[in-house]
């Protein structure tokens, strides 16, 4: 079992959205710049997150995305499942036909691991992640890096003009 890039990026993007929700709708370009994920990949993820009713899109000037509910009501497991990422550690994807149509020797062990992982990720909400000091430090660094880039762009424009 492994959490794929799709699941990791979806959780990262949703956490970015939760961290910046006080700014209003957040564009995928902003998330892309802060998290280093391509806009086209984020578009694919957000289409699934929207279908999963975890985000809402806002059209027009000042548009972007916002959380569909409170950060305290969205779990990491919901995000991973919304982008169709599997949390199943079994080879048979939980079907029980892992060894020539029958349950293999370690099926129940891996099935139990899958259930515990799902339970663990279901207990962690975006609000809990937002409140963590280590995550806030990373947010500050990323936001400052973005401000620095914006200041550099403005300085370059002023030099040109």
LUMTI-508066 format. One line per field, with one value per atom (N, C-alpha, C, O): x, y, z; atom name; residue in one letter. Coordinates in Angstrom, 3 decimals, always signed. Layout:
<recs>
X <- X;... $
Y <- Y;... $
Z <- Z;... $
atom <- CA;... $
res <- A;... $
</recs>
This chain:
<recs>
X <- +0.832;+0.000;+0.874;+1.917;+0.428;+1.143;+0.162;-0.774;+0.391;-0.398;+0.268;+1.456;-0.495;+0.093;+0.290;-0.161;+0.969;+1.191;-0.141;-0.271;-1.126;-2.440;-3.030;-3.514;-2.986;-3.512;-2.710;-3.276;-1.395;-0.528;-0.757;-0.878;-0.815;-1.029;-2.419;-2.582;-3.411;-4.769;-4.815;-5.422;-4.183;-4.151;-3.379;-3.809;-2.252;-1.456;-2.254;-2.242;-2.946;-3.727;-4.887;-5.177;-5.541;-6.660;-6.162;-6.832;-5.000;-4.433;-4.057;-4.279;-3.498;-3.177;-4.452;-4.456;-5.518;-6.803;-7.294;-7.753;-7.196;-7.631;-6.780;-7.295;-5.483;-4.583;-4.836;-4.547;-5.368;-5.556;-7.019;-7.321;-7.935;-9.359;-9.844;-10.856;-9.143;-9.561;-9.365;-9.889;-8.616;-8.368;-9.467;-9.402;-10.461;-11.516;-11.145;-10.260;-11.815;-11.507;-10.031;-9.460;-9.435;-8.013;-7.889;-8.558;-7.037;-6.856;-5.911;-5.073;-6.069;-5.156;-3.751;-2.770;-3.650;-2.330;-1.607;-0.401;-2.342;-1.724;-1.246;-0.132;-2.101;-1.723;-0.524;+0.416;-0.562;+0.527;+1.846;+2.872;+1.816;+3.041;+3.595;+4.806;+2.719;+3.187;+3.634;+4.589;+2.950;+3.185;+3.991;+4.372;+4.251;+5.058;+4.362;+5.007;+3.038;+2.249;+1.690;+1.209;+1.746;+1.290;-0.202;-0.982;-0.573;-1.972;-2.843;-3.948;-2.357;-3.165;-3.433;-4.518;-2.458;-2.660;-3.659;-4.532;-3.528;-4.470;-5.886;-6.845;-6.031;-7.360;-8.012;-9.202;-7.233;-7.760;-8.184;-9.255;-7.327;-7.636;-8.866;-9.733;-8.940;-10.053;-11.375;-12.434;-11.337;-12.570;-13.111;-14.317;-12.235;-12.653;-13.050;-14.010;-12.322;-12.658;-14.008;-14.765;-14.307;-15.601;-16.723;-17.773;-16.490;-17.492;-17.702;-18.803;-16.641;-16.737;-17.309;-17.390;-17.707;-18.326;-17.421;-17.896;-16.111;-15.158;-14.754;-14.329;-14.884;-14.582;-15.722;-16.504;-15.788;-16.730;-15.929;-14.951;-16.342;-15.671;-16.450;-17.678;-15.700;-16.282;-15.831;-14.631;-16.772;-16.448;-16.285;-16.719;-15.650;-15.544;-14.303;-13.467;-14.192;-13.039;-13.002;-14.024;-11.850;-11.719;-12.168;-12.335;-12.364;-12.831;-11.708;-10.549;-12.066;-11.121;-11.874;-12.991;-11.272;-11.888;-11.915;-11.086;-12.906;-12.975;-13.464;-14.038;-13.225;-13.694;-15.212;-15.856;-15.788;-17.243;-17.832;-18.996;-17.048;-17.491;-16.396;-15.399;-16.570;-15.528;-14.335;-14.472;-13.176;-11.953;-12.048;-11.354;-12.900;-13.062;-13.958;-14.064;-14.601;-15.486;-14.911;-15.566;-13.698;-13.078;-11.880;-10.922;-11.939;-10.839;-9.882;-10.236;-8.681;-7.677;-8.176;-7.952;-8.845;-9.369;-10.381;-10.379;-11.242;-12.218;-11.515;-11.946;-10.453;-9.715;-9.106;-9.248;-8.427;-7.768;-8.803;-8.588;-9.913;-10.951;-11.612;-12.017;-11.728;-12.357;-11.578;-12.167;-10.263;-9.456;-9.193;-8.305;-9.979;-9.941;-8.604;-8.174;-7.956;-6.705;-7.023;-7.838;-6.400;-6.682;-5.852;-4.662;-6.506;-5.804;-5.794;-5.715;-5.872;-5.952;-4.568;-3.904;-4.145;-2.818;-2.819;-1.758;-3.998;-4.050;-3.719;-3.909;-3.231;-2.952;-4.235;-4.263;-5.301;-6.559;-7.551;-8.709;-7.094;-7.954;-9.161;-10.264;-8.911;-9.932;-10.943;-11.863;-10.804;-11.793;-11.662;-12.626;-10.488;-10.291;-10.008;-10.137;-9.619;-9.299;-7.827;-7.468;-6.983;-5.575;-4.741;-3.679;-5.179;-4.378;-5.252;-5.923;-5.225;-5.994;-7.475;-8.111;-8.013;-9.433;-9.796;-10.969;-8.806;-9.075;-8.225;-7.300;-8.560;-7.831;-6.422;-6.238;-5.428;-4.044;-3.742;-4.557;-2.583;-2.177;-2.160;-2.504;-1.775;-1.631;-2.736;-2.628;-3.778;-4.856;-5.427;-5.596;-5.718;-6.359;-5.420;-5.871;-4.134;-3.157;-3.183;-3.282;-3.096;-3.071;-4.433;-4.501;-5.491;-6.830;-6.980;-7.546;-6.472;-6.502;-5.677;-6.092;-4.507;-3.678;-4.437;-4.415;-5.093;-5.876;-6.955;-7.152;-7.648;-8.704;-8.144;-8.743;-7.018;-6.406;-5.921;-6.066;-5.353;-4.908;-6.104;-6.045;-7.184;-8.391;-8.928;-9.290;-8.979;-9.451;-8.545;-9.033;-7.234;-6.270;-6.457;-6.539;-6.524;-6.665;-8.046;-8.210;-9.031;-10.376;-10.455;-11.327;-9.563;-9.551;-8.819;-8.925;-8.085;-7.314;-8.082;-8.368;-8.412;-9.132;-8.175;-7.069;-8.632;-7.840;-7.644;-6.574;-8.646;-8.530;-7.403;-6.662;-7.276;-6.197;-4.838;-3.902;-4.726;-3.459;-3.147;-2.003;-4.156;-3.963;-3.446;-2.659;-3.870;-3.498;-2.089;-1.594;-1.461;-0.126;+0.940;+0.958;+1.827;+2.907;+3.839;+4.254;+4.171;+5.099;+4.499;+5.219;+3.222;+2.562;+2.482;+2.644;+2.237;+2.197;+3.560;+3.632;+4.645;+5.989;+6.231;+6.795;+5.806;+5.960;+5.105;+5.554;+3.885;+3.019;+3.699;+3.717;+4.254;+4.914;+6.063;+6.225;+6.864;+7.980;+7.480;+8.012;+6.454;+5.926;+5.301;+5.488;+4.558;+3.932;+4.983;+4.850;+6.030;+7.096;+7.859;+8.259;+8.051;+8.720;+7.878;+8.418;+6.551;+5.654;+5.679;+5.661;+5.721;+5.789;+7.099;+7.136;+8.165;+9.474;+9.461;+9.988;+8.856;+8.764;+7.914;+8.237;+6.828;+5.960;+6.698;+6.585;+7.459;+8.235;+9.269;+9.490;+9.909;+10.894;+10.234;+10.798;+9.044;+8.329;+7.946;+8.086;+7.459;+7.095;+8.333;+8.281;+9.444;+10.684;+11.141;+11.593;+11.026;+11.409;+10.520;+11.008;+9.217;+8.283;+8.605;+8.604;+8.880;+9.208;+10.500;+10.623;+11.447;+12.708;+12.455;+13.048;+11.589;+11.289;+10.524;+10.794;+9.583;+8.742;+9.549;+9.050 $
Y <- -1.180;+0.000;+1.239;+1.293;+2.217;+3.479;+4.579;+4.391;+5.706;+6.874;+7.459;+7.784;+7.594;+8.046;+9.560;+10.274;+10.018;+11.451;+12.177;+13.287;+11.566;+12.179;+12.494;+13.601;+11.529;+11.730;+12.746;+13.581;+12.676;+13.624;+15.055;+15.971;+15.242;+16.583;+17.114;+18.305;+16.242;+16.671;+17.159;+18.191;+16.432;+16.844;+18.158;+19.056;+18.274;+19.502;+20.694;+21.756;+20.531;+21.622;+22.013;+23.198;+21.032;+21.331;+22.021;+22.910;+21.622;+22.278;+23.717;+24.620;+23.944;+25.295;+26.143;+27.293;+25.572;+26.275;+26.627;+27.744;+25.685;+25.921;+26.997;+27.818;+26.987;+27.969;+29.384;+30.348;+29.523;+30.838;+31.214;+32.184;+30.465;+30.688;+32.067;+32.552;+32.702;+34.037;+35.079;+36.189;+34.728;+35.655;+35.596;+36.310;+34.755;+34.580;+33.442;+32.647;+33.356;+32.280;+32.305;+33.366;+31.129;+30.980;+30.392;+29.412;+30.988;+30.476;+29.277;+29.118;+28.451;+27.322;+27.818;+27.158;+28.979;+29.560;+29.879;+29.660;+30.395;+30.688;+29.412;+29.353;+28.385;+27.106;+26.526;+26.028;+26.593;+26.076;+26.755;+26.092;+28.078;+28.830;+28.463;+28.321;+28.312;+28.005;+26.561;+26.282;+25.639;+24.217;+23.513;+22.354;+24.192;+23.587;+22.454;+21.506;+22.550;+21.555;+22.250;+23.379;+21.593;+22.234;+22.558;+21.845;+23.639;+24.058;+22.988;+22.714;+22.388;+21.376;+20.165;+19.584;+19.790;+18.678;+19.089;+18.305;+20.324;+20.817;+20.871;+20.582;+21.237;+21.270;+19.892;+19.772;+18.856;+17.491;+17.122;+16.551;+17.455;+17.133;+17.894;+17.323;+19.187;+19.994;+19.621;+19.831;+19.082;+18.574;+17.421;+17.329;+16.559;+15.437;+15.912;+15.403;+16.878;+17.415;+18.135;+18.099;+18.783;+19.458;+18.420;+18.577;+17.353;+16.283;+15.622;+15.168;+15.567;+14.997;+15.968;+15.656;+17.147;+18.186;+18.665;+19.009;+18.682;+19.179;+20.620;+21.332;+21.057;+22.442;+22.996;+22.255;+24.310;+25.017;+25.949;+26.550;+26.067;+27.017;+28.319;+28.338;+29.407;+30.738;+31.333;+31.461;+31.698;+32.221;+33.726;+34.406;+34.231;+35.670;+36.268;+35.559;+37.592;+38.285;+38.016;+38.093;+37.713;+37.380;+35.968;+35.590;+35.186;+33.813;+32.865;+33.260;+31.644;+30.605;+29.491;+29.150;+28.931;+27.842;+28.179;+28.929;+27.590;+27.666;+26.315;+25.518;+26.084;+24.844;+24.817;+25.842;+23.649;+23.527;+23.503;+23.854;+23.100;+23.097;+23.676;+24.181;+23.608;+24.087;+23.149;+21.951;+23.701;+22.893;+21.811;+20.797;+22.028;+21.042;+19.875;+18.886;+19.986;+18.909;+18.109;+17.200;+18.438;+17.740;+16.953;+17.526;+15.643;+14.787;+14.477;+14.579;+14.103;+13.715;+12.504;+12.422;+11.571;+10.388;+10.789;+10.215;+11.764;+12.219;+12.774;+12.534;+13.504;+14.102;+13.015;+13.028;+12.075;+10.983;+10.171;+9.833;+9.864;+9.074;+9.853;+9.257;+11.169;+11.986;+11.952;+12.043;+11.821;+11.761;+10.317;+10.038;+9.416;+7.992;+7.332;+6.434;+7.775;+7.153;+6.001;+6.148;+4.890;+3.708;+3.704;+4.019;+3.342;+3.164;+1.677;+1.304;+0.851;-0.589;-1.218;-1.067;-1.921;-2.529;-3.949;-4.552;-4.486;-5.858;-5.881;-4.889;-7.002;-7.150;-7.280;-6.966;-7.745;-8.021;-6.872;-7.012;-5.727;-4.559;-4.880;-4.372;-5.738;-6.056;-7.097;-7.398;-7.657;-8.610;-9.997;-10.762;-10.324;-11.635;-12.738;-13.920;-12.355;-13.354;-13.280;-13.428;-13.050;-12.746;-13.957;-13.785;-15.151;-16.333;-17.333;-18.176;-17.218;-18.106;-18.106;-19.158;-16.911;-16.778;-16.963;-16.884;-17.206;-17.389;-16.421;-15.791;-16.320;-15.436;-15.981;-17.174;-15.093;-15.507;-15.515;-15.083;-16.005;-16.175;-14.853;-14.838;-13.765;-12.494;-11.482;-10.311;-11.917;-11.019;-10.229;-9.014;-10.893;-10.238;-9.239;-8.214;-9.530;-8.595;-7.297;-6.218;-7.384;-6.191;-5.497;-4.273;-6.249;-5.665;-4.866;-3.772;-5.415;-4.689;-3.411;-2.376;-3.474;-2.286;-1.213;-0.036;-1.614;-0.675;-0.002;+1.210;-0.786;-0.232;+0.744;+1.789;+0.415;+1.323;+2.613;+3.691;+2.511;+3.704;+4.607;+5.820;+4.008;+4.772;+5.448;+6.624;+4.707;+5.270;+6.413;+7.457;+6.222;+7.241;+8.515;+9.603;+8.393;+9.566;+10.201;+11.393;+9.409;+9.941;+10.794;+11.656;+10.567;+11.317;+12.653;+13.493;+12.865;+14.097;+15.043;+14.707;+16.226;+17.205;+18.289;+18.449;+19.019;+20.150;+21.170;+21.770;+21.371;+22.337;+21.940;+22.798;+20.647;+20.187;+20.456;+20.865;+20.229;+20.482;+21.972;+22.370;+22.797;+24.250;+24.759;+25.704;+24.159;+24.640;+24.219;+24.683;+23.364;+22.890;+23.953;+24.593;+24.132;+25.127;+24.835;+25.756;+23.562;+23.232;+23.584;+24.027;+23.396;+23.737;+25.248;+25.763;+25.961;+27.421;+28.004;+29.004;+27.379;+27.843;+27.670;+28.552;+26.533;+26.301;+27.297;+27.842;+27.541;+28.521;+29.892;+30.546;+30.316;+31.620;+31.687;+32.685;+30.626;+30.594;+30.680;+31.453;+29.888;+29.888;+31.231;+31.731;+31.816;+33.114;+34.196;+35.053;+34.168;+35.161;+35.007;+35.994;+33.770;+33.530;+34.103;+34.674;+33.954;+34.514;+36.024;+36.654;+36.620;+38.093;+38.593;+39.626;+37.876;+38.263;+38.237;+39.139;+37.198;+37.098;+38.223;+38.786;+38.556;+39.641;+40.973;+41.797;+41.191;+42.429;+42.528;+43.608;+41.402;+41.393;+41.729;+42.475;+41.184;+41.455;+42.928;+43.544;+43.492;+44.908;+45.768;+46.719;+45.443;+46.197;+46.129;+47.130;+44.954;+44.798;+45.634;+46.256;+45.653;+46.468;+47.951;+48.703;+48.365;+49.770;+50.155;+51.271;+49.244;+49.505;+49.675;+50.543;+48.858;+48.895;+50.181;+50.817;+50.541;+51.717;+52.939;+54.057 $
Z <- +0.000;+0.000;+0.000;+0.652;-0.737;-0.720;-1.054;-1.831;-0.463;-0.815;-2.046;-2.022;-3.121;-4.375;-4.384;-3.488;-5.411;-5.609;-5.681;-5.163;-6.314;-6.444;-5.063;-4.828;-4.168;-2.817;-2.028;-1.323;-2.144;-1.429;-1.899;-1.085;-3.218;-3.757;-3.411;-3.147;-3.412;-3.057;-1.611;-1.325;-0.706;+0.700;+0.837;+1.562;+0.152;+0.204;-0.306;+0.315;-1.430;-2.010;-1.100;-0.936;-0.516;+0.388;+1.654;+2.179;+2.142;+3.319;+2.973;+3.780;+1.799;+1.350;+1.307;+1.745;+0.781;+0.714;+2.122;+2.361;+3.038;+4.421;+5.098;+5.858;+4.820;+5.429;+4.927;+5.635;+3.725;+3.114;+2.933;+2.238;+3.543;+3.301;+3.742;+3.236;+4.673;+5.123;+4.022;+4.117;+2.981;+1.873;+0.810;-0.191;+1.022;+0.017;-0.919;-0.606;-2.067;-3.012;-3.426;-3.678;-3.489;-3.812;-5.208;-5.537;-6.026;-7.392;-7.393;-6.505;-8.404;-8.568;-8.869;-8.528;-9.507;-9.784;-8.478;-8.365;-7.494;-6.192;-5.516;-4.996;-5.527;-4.917;-5.652;-5.031;-6.971;-7.796;-7.445;-7.295;-7.316;-7.020;-5.646;-5.480;-4.673;-3.320;-3.162;-2.438;-3.835;-3.586;-4.680;-4.513;-5.786;-6.836;-7.566;-8.013;-7.688;-8.402;-9.639;-9.547;-10.786;-12.019;-11.949;-11.316;-12.608;-12.622;-13.282;-12.813;-14.355;-15.041;-14.136;-14.181;-13.326;-12.392;-11.312;-10.940;-10.807;-9.803;-10.369;-9.654;-11.645;-12.263;-12.220;-11.926;-12.513;-12.462;-11.044;-10.833;-10.070;-8.679;-8.190;-7.528;-8.518;-8.031;-8.692;-8.101;-9.885;-10.495;-9.649;-9.420;-9.193;-8.341;-6.949;-6.370;-6.411;-5.085;-5.131;-4.161;-6.251;-6.412;-6.497;-5.873;-7.279;-7.366;-6.015;-5.703;-5.211;-3.868;-2.852;-1.664;-3.318;-2.487;-1.353;-0.271;-1.614;-0.623;-0.902;+0.007;-2.163;-2.531;-3.377;-3.972;-3.408;-4.271;-5.156;-4.712;-6.404;-7.293;-7.301;-7.213;-7.409;-7.482;-8.804;-9.048;-9.657;-10.984;-10.965;-10.035;-12.013;-12.206;-11.583;-11.022;-11.687;-11.094;-9.585;-8.902;-9.102;-7.683;-7.388;-6.228;-8.438;-8.268;-7.897;-7.778;-7.724;-7.347;-6.654;-7.043;-5.640;-4.887;-3.410;-2.897;-2.744;-1.288;-0.773;-1.514;+0.496;+1.109;+1.088;+1.310;+0.822;+0.784;+2.191;+2.385;+3.149;+4.543;+5.397;+4.881;+6.677;+7.571;+7.564;+7.316;+7.835;+7.877;+8.947;+8.875;+9.928;+10.994;+10.580;+11.305;+9.420;+8.970;+7.803;+7.292;+7.381;+6.245;+6.747;+7.268;+6.589;+7.043;+5.897;+4.722;+6.263;+5.271;+4.475;+3.267;+5.143;+4.452;+3.377;+2.288;+3.666;+2.670;+1.431;+0.303;+1.648;+0.533;-0.331;-1.554;+0.308;-0.421;-1.196;-2.360;-0.554;-1.221;-2.355;-3.353;-2.220;-3.266;-4.574;-5.651;-4.486;-5.715;-6.136;-6.942;-5.576;-5.934;-5.642;-6.367;-4.590;-4.201;-3.257;-2.346;-3.467;-2.660;-1.388;-1.395;-0.307;+0.963;+1.315;+2.486;+0.302;+0.507;+0.371;-0.654;+1.412;+1.434;+0.871;+0.712;+0.569;+0.054;-1.434;-2.138;-1.895;-3.331;-4.134;-5.324;-3.483;-4.180;-4.085;-4.478;-3.561;-3.362;-2.473;-2.677;-1.483;-0.492;-0.914;-0.153;-2.103;-2.617;-1.992;-1.976;-1.484;-0.879;-1.880;-1.561;-3.102;-4.125;-4.510;-5.678;-3.508;-3.755;-4.167;-4.766;-3.871;-4.214;-4.969;-4.373;-6.266;-7.142;-6.769;-6.705;-6.526;-6.231;-4.766;-4.403;-3.930;-2.499;-1.682;-2.196;-0.408;+0.499;+0.713;+0.957;+0.619;+0.848;+2.352;+3.167;+2.687;+4.078;+4.855;+6.037;+4.228;+4.941;+4.607;+4.972;+3.928;+3.522;+4.705;+4.609;+5.793;+6.937;+7.615;+8.127;+7.619;+8.168;+7.373;+7.957;+6.046;+5.202;+5.193;+5.084;+5.304;+5.390;+6.692;+6.691;+7.794;+9.074;+8.999;+9.520;+8.354;+8.184;+7.384;+7.747;+6.319;+5.504;+6.351;+6.263;+7.164;+8.018;+9.045;+9.299;+9.625;+10.616;+9.967;+10.544;+8.786;+8.069;+7.761;+7.968;+7.267;+6.958;+8.228;+8.199;+9.337;+10.608;+11.058;+11.490;+10.959;+11.365;+10.561;+11.133;+9.235;+8.374;+8.496;+8.237;+8.888;+9.083;+10.348;+10.457;+11.291;+12.553;+12.427;+13.320;+11.345;+11.176;+10.251;+9.101;+10.768;+9.961;+9.477;+9.993;+8.482;+8.003;+9.121;+9.223;+9.951;+11.052;+12.009;+12.489;+12.285;+13.159;+12.530;+13.217;+11.238;+10.554;+10.537;+10.760;+10.274;+10.245;+11.590;+11.629;+12.669;+14.005;+14.440;+15.468;+13.683;+14.071;+13.820;+12.769;+14.795;+14.682;+13.513;+12.809;+13.299;+12.216;+10.857;+9.962;+10.696;+9.438;+9.282;+8.175;+10.363;+10.299;+9.924;+9.211;+10.405;+10.035;+8.542;+7.895;+7.994;+6.557;+5.783;+4.775;+6.240;+5.580;+5.529;+4.486;+6.657;+6.716;+5.726;+5.023;+5.668;+4.723;+3.290;+2.492;+2.952;+1.589;+1.235;+0.125;+2.173;+1.911;+1.736;+0.862;+2.557;+2.438;+1.127;+0.510;+0.714;-0.568;-1.700;-2.647;-1.608;-2.612;-2.602;-3.659;-1.406;-1.308;-1.872;-2.540;-1.612;-2.133;-3.657;-4.307;-4.218;-5.681;-6.239;-7.285;-5.548;-6.008;-5.931;-6.839;-4.844;-4.717;-5.828;-6.375;-6.167;-7.235;-8.570;-9.371;-8.812;-10.062;-10.156;-11.212;-9.046;-9.030;-9.275;-10.056;-8.615;-8.799;-10.252;-10.810;-10.866;-12.265;-13.177;-14.120;-12.902;-13.698;-13.539;-14.514;-12.304;-12.072;-12.794;-13.299;-12.841;-13.534;-15.028;-15.669;-15.569;-16.998;-17.351;-18.369;-16.506;-16.748;-16.445;-16.576 $
atom <- N;CA;C;O;N;CA;C;O;N;CA;C;O;N;CA;C;O;N;CA;C;O;N;CA;C;O;N;CA;C;O;N;CA;C;O;N;CA;C;O;N;CA;C;O;N;CA;C;O;N;CA;C;O;N;CA;C;O;N;CA;C;O;N;CA;C;O;N;CA;C;O;N;CA;C;O;N;CA;C;O;N;CA;C;O;N;CA;C;O;N;CA;C;O;N;CA;C;O;N;CA;C;O;N;CA;C;O;N;CA;C;O;N;CA;C;O;N;CA;C;O;N;CA;C;O;N;CA;C;O;N;CA;C;O;N;CA;C;O;N;CA;C;O;N;CA;C;O;N;CA;C;O;N;CA;C;O;N;CA;C;O;N;CA;C;O;N;CA;C;O;N;CA;C;O;N;CA;C;O;N;CA;C;O;N;CA;C;O;N;CA;C;O;N;CA;C;O;N;CA;C;O;N;CA;C;O;N;CA;C;O;N;CA;C;O;N;CA;C;O;N;CA;C;O;N;CA;C;O;N;CA;C;O;N;CA;C;O;N;CA;C;O;N;CA;C;O;N;CA;C;O;N;CA;C;O;N;CA;C;O;N;CA;C;O;N;CA;C;O;N;CA;C;O;N;CA;C;O;N;CA;C;O;N;CA;C;O;N;CA;C;O;N;CA;C;O;N;CA;C;O;N;CA;C;O;N;CA;C;O;N;CA;C;O;N;CA;C;O;N;CA;C;O;N;CA;C;O;N;CA;C;O;N;CA;C;O;N;CA;C;O;N;CA;C;O;N;CA;C;O;N;CA;C;O;N;CA;C;O;N;CA;C;O;N;CA;C;O;N;CA;C;O;N;CA;C;O;N;CA;C;O;N;CA;C;O;N;CA;C;O;N;CA;C;O;N;CA;C;O;N;CA;C;O;N;CA;C;O;N;CA;C;O;N;CA;C;O;N;CA;C;O;N;CA;C;O;N;CA;C;O;N;CA;C;O;N;CA;C;O;N;CA;C;O;N;CA;C;O;N;CA;C;O;N;CA;C;O;N;CA;C;O;N;CA;C;O;N;CA;C;O;N;CA;C;O;N;CA;C;O;N;CA;C;O;N;CA;C;O;N;CA;C;O;N;CA;C;O;N;CA;C;O;N;CA;C;O;N;CA;C;O;N;CA;C;O;N;CA;C;O;N;CA;C;O;N;CA;C;O;N;CA;C;O;N;CA;C;O;N;CA;C;O;N;CA;C;O;N;CA;C;O;N;CA;C;O;N;CA;C;O;N;CA;C;O;N;CA;C;O;N;CA;C;O;N;CA;C;O;N;CA;C;O;N;CA;C;O;N;CA;C;O;N;CA;C;O;N;CA;C;O;N;CA;C;O;N;CA;C;O;N;CA;C;O;N;CA;C;O;N;CA;C;O;N;CA;C;O;N;CA;C;O;N;CA;C;O;N;CA;C;O;N;CA;C;O;N;CA;C;O;N;CA;C;O;N;CA;C;O;N;CA;C;O;N;CA;C;O;N;CA;C;O;N;CA;C;O;N;CA;C;O;N;CA;C;O;N;CA;C;O;N;CA;C;O;N;CA;C;O;N;CA;C;O;N;CA;C;O;N;CA;C;O;N;CA;C;O;N;CA;C;O $
res <- X;X;X;X;X;X;X;X;X;X;X;X;X;X;X;X;X;X;X;X;X;X;X;X;X;X;X;X;X;X;X;X;X;X;X;X;X;X;X;X;X;X;X;X;X;X;X;X;X;X;X;X;X;X;X;X;X;X;X;X;X;X;X;X;X;X;X;X;X;X;X;X;X;X;X;X;X;X;X;X;X;X;X;X;X;X;X;X;X;X;X;X;X;X;X;X;X;X;X;X;X;X;X;X;X;X;X;X;X;X;X;X;X;X;X;X;X;X;X;X;X;X;X;X;X;X;X;X;X;X;X;X;X;X;X;X;X;X;X;X;X;X;X;X;X;X;X;X;X;X;X;X;X;X;X;X;X;X;X;X;X;X;X;X;X;X;X;X;X;X;X;X;X;X;X;X;X;X;X;X;X;X;X;X;X;X;X;X;X;X;X;X;X;X;X;X;X;X;X;X;X;X;X;X;X;X;X;X;X;X;X;X;X;X;X;X;X;X;X;X;X;X;X;X;X;X;X;X;X;X;X;X;X;X;X;X;X;X;X;X;X;X;X;X;X;X;X;X;X;X;X;X;X;X;X;X;X;X;X;X;X;X;X;X;X;X;X;X;X;X;X;X;X;X;X;X;X;X;X;X;X;X;X;X;X;X;X;X;X;X;X;X;X;X;X;X;X;X;X;X;X;X;X;X;X;X;X;X;X;X;X;X;X;X;X;X;X;X;X;X;X;X;X;X;X;X;X;X;X;X;X;X;X;X;X;X;X;X;X;X;X;X;X;X;X;X;X;X;X;X;X;X;X;X;X;X;X;X;X;X;X;X;X;X;X;X;X;X;X;X;X;X;X;X;X;X;X;X;X;X;X;X;X;X;X;X;X;X;X;X;X;X;X;X;X;X;X;X;X;X;X;X;X;X;X;X;X;X;X;X;X;X;X;X;X;X;X;X;X;X;X;X;X;X;X;X;X;X;X;X;X;X;X;X;X;X;X;X;X;X;X;X;X;X;X;X;X;X;X;X;X;X;X;X;X;X;X;X;X;X;X;X;X;X;X;X;X;X;X;X;X;X;X;X;X;X;X;X;X;X;X;X;X;X;X;X;X;X;X;X;X;X;X;X;X;X;X;X;X;X;X;X;X;X;X;X;X;X;X;X;X;X;X;X;X;X;X;X;X;X;X;X;X;X;X;X;X;X;X;X;X;X;X;X;X;X;X;X;X;X;X;X;X;X;X;X;X;X;X;X;X;X;X;X;X;X;X;X;X;X;X;X;X;X;X;X;X;X;X;X;X;X;X;X;X;X;X;X;X;X;X;X;X;X;X;X;X;X;X;X;X;X;X;X;X;X;X;X;X;X;X;X;X;X;X;X;X;X;X;X;X;X;X;X;X;X;X;X;X;X;X;X;X;X;X;X;X;X;X;X;X;X;X;X;X;X;X;X;X;X;X;X;X;X $
</recs>
